[in-house]
Amino acid sequence: MGELLNFDVEQHGQVQFLATRSKGRAVREDLEDRIARERSDGVIIDFTGVEAMTISFADEFLGRLYASLAAGDVLAPAVLLRGLNEENLATVSICLERRELAAAVIIDGQPVLLSPLEYLVETYMAALSLGTFSALDLAAQLAISPQNVNNRLKRLVGAGAIRRRRVASDRGGKEFAYTAPALLPEPTTCD
């Protein structure tokens, strides 16, 4: 553990174009198998070199992956997308919006949250500014209640956009520290 898995999507394409639900399912299953085998601290899904993908491919690959992450069926503490060109970014955005999901993406070297829900985008940006933080730190930063911030963090952790780990508490009970995956070490390549 301690390393990130770099999943190269281009290796699954033909002429850098990804289409069909069956292809999306095969790529997702390959990634899910690698996540289960590697037990890494997170995953970078790299779309560099992929010129285009259909919405049906994106939905079967990313839509179902993120739905499984949110449900806890796939365990990856952090997930980042990178290497998306404008067309693919639009395709992924549509896919996530239809399912009301969110994903952390690196665009022009900066972490961004793709989500149709502005309050999640605001929460993610505040989390990035804090780096490593507690729910109370983030609640103070956003000037919202701890219950509200916990609901937001649950969605971001479920999307792999924020990483959570349990820490020792001086007050008793469960306490967690959160980190934005964009602040984790560089990934190692796994083919």
Salt bridges, closest charged atoms under 4 A:
ASP30 OD2 - HIS12 NE2 3.06
ASP30 OD1 - ARG34 NE 3.26
GLU32 OE1 - ARG28 NH1 3.65
ASP41 OD1 - ARG163 NH2 3.72
ASP46 OD2 - ARG82 NE 3.38
ASP59 OD2 - ARG21 NH2 2.98
ASP59 OD1 - ARG99 NE 2.63
GLU60 OE1 - ARG21 NH1 3.16
GLU60 OE2 - ARG25 NH1 3.67
GLU60 OE2 - ARG28 NH2 2.79
GLU60 OE2 - ARG64 NH1 2.90
GLU122 OE1 - ARG152 NH1 3.62
GLU175 OE1 - ARG171 NH2 2.96
